[in-house]
Amino acid sequence: MTADSLDAVAETADRLSALLAAGLPPSAAWQHLADGQASPLLTAAARAAGAGEPVAPALVAGSSAAPEEARAAWRALAAGVAVADRTGAPLADVLEQLAVTLRDLQGAERDVRAALTGPRMSGRLVLALPAVGVAFGLGLGFDPLGVLLGTPLGLACAAAGAVLYLAGWGWTRRLVRRARPSSDLPGLEAELVAVALAAGLPVSAARALVRDLAAACGVALRDGPDIDRSAALATSAGVPVASLLRSEARHRRRRAASDARIRAEALAVTLLLPLGVCLLPSFMLLSVAPLLLSIVSSTALPL
């Protein structure tokens, strides 16, 4: 999920919350959003709201045509709208909480992208080394490509170098992909359960409702154990569960952001593994060895 997609959904939630808080009915608020943006997704949501139909299914259906990175955020918004519709909780408050959640994740995403920029550029530079080496040999007047593809020893170097290059490329991609933040929305379940609790539902009913509606919206929820601990602590302390759940949601977002930053910073070190094991040997086989063989062949020495 990119920062831009999170920003788009957070902006939608913010604007819709402001319009509702100003007194507009939901149908008019959705229509104003749709009129201000050329978005088929918002147009479908406005059409559903204007017809008195649930908006969440329209958001879910529209998210299927959105970029892959944006789908989870739009479906989370749909889940929040569905919980508000089912429980009667003020939609403006629900949207405000969702916007806060998405803004927090957006900030973490940007930090991680910044931390990944250096390692990713280094990886791309190393991946370009074989082509640079071949071009260098051609610029010197030798024929490393002819040697690489036209002699038995060159073909052996080409095969081994290609295998190492592809292995290093795949290894690097996996490391970068693992360092990126997950597309999950940490703390979302706790936030939605807190909304349902504020509407007067007991904890068990609130959790069941949130899980059912989230599943209908295609949203994966992973806060179950944390909700159990927060509910047990609130019961023993005699304090409202909803406030503890919101605190737990903030903690989960910060922890997820911190973990993602640590993975991004560690990537600069772990990228040395495919570099040393695969990519540099591939560079030697695909660039340096053909150049040396070309030099030898140009002196009329047998290969």
Rosetta blueprint (number, residue, H / E / L):
1 M L
2 T L
3 A H
4 D H
5 S H
6 L H
7 D H
8 A H
9 V H
10 A H
11 E H
12 T H
13 A H
14 D H
15 R H
16 L H
17 S H
18 A H
19 L H
20 L H
21 A H
22 A L
23 G L
24 L L
25 P L
26 P H
27 S H
28 A H
29 A H
30 W H
31 Q H
32 H H
33 L H
34 A H
35 D H
36 G H
37 Q L
38 A L
39 S L
40 P H
41 L H
42 L H
43 T H
44 A H
45 A H
46 A H
47 R H
48 A H
49 A H
50 G H
51 A L
52 G L
53 E L
54 P L
55 V L
56 A H
57 P H
58 A H
59 L H
60 V H
61 A H
62 G H
63 S H
64 S L
65 A L
66 A L
67 P L
68 E H
69 E H
70 A H
71 R H
72 A H
73 A H
74 W H
75 R H
76 A H
77 L H
78 A H
79 A H
80 G H
81 V H
82 A H
83 V H
84 A H
85 D H
86 R H
87 T H
88 G L
89 A L
90 P L
91 L H
92 A H
93 D H
94 V H
95 L H
96 E H
97 Q H
98 L H
99 A H
100 V H
101 T H
102 L H
103 R H
104 D H
105 L H
106 Q H
107 G H
108 A H
109 E H
110 R H
111 D H
112 V H
113 R H
114 A H
115 A H
116 L H
117 T H
118 G H
119 P H
120 R H
121 M H
122 S H
123 G H
124 R H
125 L H
126 V H
127 L H
128 A L
129 L H
130 P H
131 A H
132 V H
133 G H
134 V H
135 A H
136 F H
137 G H
138 L H
139 G H
140 L L
141 G L
142 F L
143 D L
144 P H
145 L H
146 G H
147 V H
148 L H
149 L H
150 G H
151 T L
152 P H
153 L H
154 G H
155 L H
156 A H
157 C H
158 A H
159 A H
160 A H
161 G H
162 A H
163 V H
164 L H
165 Y H
166 L H
167 A H
168 G H
169 W H
170 G H
171 W H
172 T H
173 R H
174 R H
175 L H
176 V H
177 R H
178 R H
179 A H
180 R L
181 P L
182 S L
183 S L
184 D L
185 L L
186 P L
187 G L
188 L H
189 E H
190 A H
191 E H
192 L H
193 V H
194 A H
195 V H
196 A H
197 L H
198 A H
199 A L
200 G L
201 L L
202 P L
203 V H
204 S H
205 A H
206 A H
207 R H
208 A H
209 L H
210 V H
211 R H
212 D H
213 L H
214 A H
215 A H
216 A H
217 C L
218 G L
219 V L
220 A L
221 L L
222 R L
223 D L
224 G H
225 P H
226 D H
227 I H
228 D H
229 R H
230 S H
231 A H
232 A H
233 L H
234 A H
235 T H
236 S H
237 A H
238 G L
239 V L
240 P L
241 V H
242 A H
243 S H
244 L H
245 L H
246 R H
247 S H
248 E H
249 A H
250 R H
251 H H
252 R H
253 R H
254 R H
255 R H
256 A H
257 A H
258 S H
259 D H
260 A H
261 R H
262 I H
263 R H
264 A H
265 E H
266 A H
267 L H
268 A H
269 V H
270 T H
271 L L
272 L H
273 L H
274 P H
275 L H
276 G H
277 V H
278 C H
279 L H
280 L H
281 P H
282 S H
283 F H
284 M H
285 L H
286 L H
287 S H
288 V H
289 A H
290 P H
291 L H
292 L H
293 L H
294 S H
295 I H
296 V H
297 S H
298 S H
299 T L
300 A L
301 L L
302 P L
303 L L
